[in-house]
Amino acid sequence: MKLTEKCYCVTGLAHSDCFSVNAGFVVGEKETIVIDSGFTTESAKTIYGYCQAVKTQNISYIINLEGHYDHIFGNGFFIDKGAKIVAHPSVCLEKQDIDEFVHSSNKEIKVGSRRENKEAFIYFRGVTPFTPDIGVERDMDLNIEGVTLKIYVAPGHTETNLIVHSEEEDVAYVADTVYSGYLPTLRFGNEKLWRLWLKSLDLLEQLNPGIVVPGHGEVLYKESLEKEIERHRKILERYIE
C-alpha cells in the first residue's frame, strides 16, 4: 500500500488465530529500508517483491521495531541479500529458540494429519539466527540518500519496542505500541512496562504523525489514531490499577 511518495506498508501478512501482522518500507534514491520482516520467510519474500515493484534497488537495512517473532522471523531472507539489522540490542535469534518455537507450534496444530505432517516446519522454513548489526539503545537517526528516519526508543509492549518516524513524509511505523482494532497484548509486561507504554503513547502523540502503521490491523490516520491512543491509555490504566 502506497502511503506517500516514499513510504509504503504491507498489511495482513501471515500470522494465526484471525490475526495478521504489518510491515513497511521506505524508498530512498538508491536503496530501500524495510521495517519489520514478518512472521515467515514467505512474508519476507512478499515484502521484498513489493519493494522491488516500487523500485528495483538494494535493501540496505531492516529495522526491527520489537523482538517478537512475528516481526523478525523474516530477517534471514533479507540478511542473505546483504541487509543490516537495526534493532534494540537484545533483539536476536538463536537456533535453539527457533527449534523450540517450531516444535511447540507443531504440537498446537489442531488437525492431526497436518500435525503428523509437521507443517509448522514448512511454515517456518528458512528462519535463521541473527544478532543486530546496529543496536538501538537511545534515539537516533538513520540516513540513506533521500531519506532520514528518526528512530525512537519506545518501551512498553516489550522493553525492545521502537518507533520509526519520517518527518518529511509525516508517517510513523509503531509496531505493537499501537494496535488498530485488536486488543493490545499486555501479557508480556508488568506495571513498570505499562507505565513506560503510556509514555511511549505520549511520545507518539507529540510526534503527531498524519499516518501511522500499527503492528496489527488497519493503517491509522489522524482521527482514528487519536481514538486508538485514548483506547490504549484506558486499557493500560485499568491494568495498572
C-alpha positions in Angstrom: 0.0 0.0 0.0 1.4 3.4 -1.0 1.2 5.9 1.9 3.2 8.7 0.5 5.8 9.2 -2.2 8.5 7.4 -0.2 6.6 5.4 2.5 4.8 2.1 2.0 3.2 -0.6 4.1 2.4 -4.3 3.6 -0.6 -5.2 5.7 -2.3 -8.5 6.5 0.9 -10.7 6.5 0.7 -14.3 7.7 0.0 -14.9 11.4 -2.5 -17.1 13.2 -5.8 -17.1 15.2 -7.6 -14.5 13.0 -4.7 -12.2 13.4 -2.2 -10.7 10.9 0.9 -8.6 11.1 2.1 -5.5 9.2 5.5 -4.4 7.8 6.7 -1.4 5.8 9.4 0.1 3.7 10.8 3.5 2.8 12.3 4.1 -0.6 15.4 6.3 -1.0 17.2 7.4 -4.1 19.4 4.4 -4.4 18.4 2.0 -1.6 15.4 0.9 0.4 14.9 0.5 4.2 12.5 -2.3 5.3 10.7 -2.0 8.6 9.9 -5.4 10.2 10.2 -8.6 8.2 7.1 -10.7 9.0 6.5 -14.0 10.7 7.7 -16.2 7.9 10.3 -16.3 5.1 7.3 -16.3 2.6 6.2 -13.0 4.2 9.7 -11.6 3.8 9.6 -12.6 0.1 6.3 -10.8 -0.2 7.7 -7.6 1.3 10.7 -7.8 -0.9 8.5 -8.3 -4.0 6.6 -5.1 -3.2 9.9 -3.2 -2.6 11.2 -4.2 -6.0 8.0 -3.5 -7.7 8.2 0.1 -6.5 11.9 0.5 -7.2 14.5 -2.1 -8.1 17.3 -1.5 -5.7 19.2 -2.8 -2.8 17.6 -3.3 0.7 20.3 -1.7 2.9 18.6 -2.0 6.3 15.9 -3.9 8.2 14.6 -2.1 11.2 13.0 -4.4 13.7 10.5 -2.5 15.8 10.4 -5.2 18.5 11.7 -8.6 19.3 8.6 -10.7 18.9 8.8 -13.4 16.3 6.1 -12.1 14.1 8.2 -9.1 13.4 11.6 -10.7 13.0 11.4 -14.2 11.6 11.7 -13.0 8.0 15.1 -11.3 8.7 17.2 -14.2 7.4 15.8 -13.7 3.8 17.0 -10.1 3.9 20.3 -10.8 5.6 21.1 -13.2 2.7 20.6 -10.2 0.4 23.1 -8.1 2.3 20.8 -6.1 4.6 22.0 -4.9 8.0 19.7 -5.4 11.0 18.8 -2.3 13.1 17.1 -3.2 16.4 17.3 -3.0 20.2 20.5 -4.9 21.2 18.5 -7.7 22.9 16.5 -8.5 19.7 18.2 -11.6 18.4 17.5 -15.2 17.5 19.4 -18.3 18.4 19.0 -21.7 16.7 17.7 -23.2 20.0 15.0 -20.6 20.3 13.8 -21.2 16.7 13.8 -25.0 17.1 11.9 -24.9 20.4 9.3 -22.5 18.9 8.7 -24.6 15.8 8.4 -27.8 17.7 5.9 -26.1 20.1 3.9 -24.6 17.2 3.7 -28.0 15.5 2.2 -29.6 18.7 -0.5 -26.9 18.7 -1.8 -27.7 15.1 -5.3 -28.9 15.7 -5.7 -31.2 12.6 -4.0 -34.4 13.4 -2.9 -35.3 9.8 -1.3 -31.8 9.5 0.4 -32.1 12.8 1.8 -35.5 11.8 3.0 -34.0 8.5 5.0 -31.5 10.7 3.5 -28.5 8.8 4.9 -26.0 11.3 8.3 -26.9 9.9 7.1 -25.9 6.5 5.5 -22.7 7.7 8.7 -21.5 9.4 11.2 -22.9 6.9 14.1 -20.5 6.3 14.1 -18.8 9.7 17.7 -18.3 10.7 19.6 -16.9 13.7 20.9 -13.3 13.8 22.1 -10.5 16.1 21.6 -6.8 15.3 24.3 -5.0 13.3 23.3 -1.7 14.8 21.9 -1.8 18.4 19.5 1.0 19.3 19.6 1.9 22.9 18.8 5.6 22.5 17.0 7.8 20.0 19.0 8.0 16.7 18.7 9.0 13.0 19.2 6.6 10.2 20.1 8.2 6.9 20.3 7.0 3.3 20.3 9.2 0.2 16.9 10.9 0.0 15.6 9.6 3.4 16.2 10.5 7.1 14.3 8.3 9.6 14.1 9.2 13.3 14.2 6.1 15.5 12.8 6.5 19.0 13.2 4.0 21.9 9.6 3.3 22.9 9.4 0.5 25.6 6.0 -0.7 26.8 4.7 -3.7 24.9 8.2 -5.0 25.4 11.5 -3.5 26.5 12.7 -3.6 22.9 10.0 -1.5 21.1 10.9 1.3 18.8 9.0 3.9 16.8 10.3 5.0 13.4 9.2 8.4 12.1 9.7 10.1 8.8 9.1 13.8 9.5 9.3 14.6 5.8 6.6 12.1 4.8 4.6 12.5 8.1 4.5 8.8 8.6 5.3 6.7 11.7 5.8 2.9 12.0 5.0 1.8 15.5 4.6 -2.0 15.6 2.7 -3.1 18.8 3.0 0.3 20.6 -0.5 0.7 19.0 -2.9 -1.9 17.7 -5.7 -1.0 15.3 -8.9 -2.5 16.4 -7.3 -5.5 18.2 -6.8 -5.7 21.9 -3.3 -4.7 22.9 -1.3 -7.6 24.2 -0.2 -7.0 27.8 0.8 -10.4 28.9 4.5 -9.8 28.1 4.6 -6.8 30.5 4.2 -5.6 34.1 3.3 -2.4 35.8 6.7 -0.8 35.1 6.5 -1.6 31.4 2.8 -0.5 31.2 3.8 2.9 32.7 6.6 3.2 30.1 4.0 2.3 27.4 1.9 5.3 28.5 5.0 7.5 28.0 5.5 6.0 24.5 1.9 6.8 23.7 2.7 10.4 24.8 5.7 10.4 22.5 3.6 9.3 19.6 1.0 11.9 20.4 3.8 14.6 20.4 5.2 13.4 17.1 1.6 13.8 15.8 2.1 11.9 12.5 -0.5 12.1 9.8 -0.3 8.4 9.1 0.6 5.5 11.4 1.3 1.9 10.5 0.4 -0.2 13.6 1.8 -3.7 14.2 -1.7 -5.2 13.6 -4.8 -4.0 11.9 -5.7 -1.2 9.6 -3.5 1.9 8.9 -4.4 4.8 11.2 -4.9 8.4 10.2 -5.3 11.5 12.5 -8.7 11.0 13.9 -8.5 7.2 14.2 -5.0 7.4 15.8 -6.3 9.8 18.5 -9.1 7.3 19.3 -6.7 4.4 19.4 -4.2 6.2 21.7 -7.1 7.0 24.1 -8.4 3.4 24.0 -4.9 2.1 24.8 -4.5 4.5 27.6 -7.7 3.4 29.3 -6.8 -0.3 29.0 -3.3 0.3 30.4 -4.5 2.5 33.2 -7.1 -0.2 34.1 -4.4 -2.9 34.2 -2.1 -0.7 36.3 -4.9 -0.1 38.8 
